[in-house]
C-alpha cells in the first residue's frame, strides 16, 4: 500500500524539537509546527530517540489542536526508553540538549516493539500511529528481522498501524530490507543528497520496482549543506566534517549561488528530482526554516539546475 498523496512532497522531521544539538524553546516549536500545518505539511516524523521522548511529547501537544484524520504520524522502534532511578538523571550524550529521567535501551524484540509503540502513543496523545519504522537496526539485524519486522507485520495486518518500514542511513541495511521483506516505506537518511547520490545506483531503482515509498531524510547531511561559507564547525553524518567533504560542500554551495539559489534550498529540493522519492523530510527547527523548506519544494526549481549543482563535487558518484 502506498502513502497518501498528502504526504508529498514535504514532511516535517521533528528531531530538532527534542533539542538536537541545542535547546529549542517550546514557543518556537509551537510556531514551527503551526507554520508547517498552514503550509499543507501533513506528515510528521518523530522517534523516542529524539530528546529522550521530548520531541514526541511536543509533537503530541500540537496534534491535539488539529484534525486527527488529516495528519500522518510516523514514529520508530528500536530504542526503548526506560526509567532511571531518582538522582541518576544525566545530560544526554547522544546529541540532544536534554536531561531526563529515562535512558535508551536497544530493544528490537517483539515485546520491545509493542512497548515502544504503546509508550510513543502515550507521549503523542494518540491511540495509534500511522507509520512505524525500525530505527537504525544495523547492529541488531538478527532481532530486527526475526522479531521486530514480524511484529510490525502483525500490527499492520491487524490495522494497528497502516504502514511499516525501516529508517536507516546504511545502504546495505536498506537493500536487505527492500529485497527480503514487504515493507511499505524506506526512510533513507543522507544517501541521496547534493553531496551523496549513492542511493541512486541501486536502492532507489529497487524501491521503484517494488512500489516502496522513499522518504529522503538528512538532506543537509547533518547541517553542512545549510551553511553559508566561509563557516566553521561543519558537521557531516553527525560528526565533524573532514577537510575533503568541507571542500566539496563549498563547491556545491558555490554552484548553488551561481544558479541563484541558497544551498539549503537546493539541497532540500534536489532529492525530488528522482521519481522514486515520495517526499523530503525537512528537519526544520523554526518557522523560518519550515518556510524555506516549503519554498524550496514548491518554487519549481528546474531539475536540470539541481542536477548540475549536484555534479559540482559529489562525495560519491
Secondary structure, DSSP 8 states (H G I E B T S, - for coil): ----GGG-SEEEE-GGGGTBSS---HHHHHHHHHHHHHTT--EEE--TTTTTTHHHHHHHHHHTTS-GGG-EEEEEESEEEEE--TT--EE-SSSB--EESEEEEE--SHHHHHHHHHHHHHHHT-S--SEEEEE--TT-HHHIIIIIHHHHHHHHHHTS-SEEEEEES-HHHHHHHHHHS--SEEEEESSSSSSB-GGGTTHHHHHHHHT-EEEEE-TTGGGGGG--SS-SS-EETTEE--HHHHHHHHHHHHHHHHTT--HHHHHHHHGGGSTTEEEEEE---SHHHHHHHHHHHHS---HHHHHHHHTSS-SB-
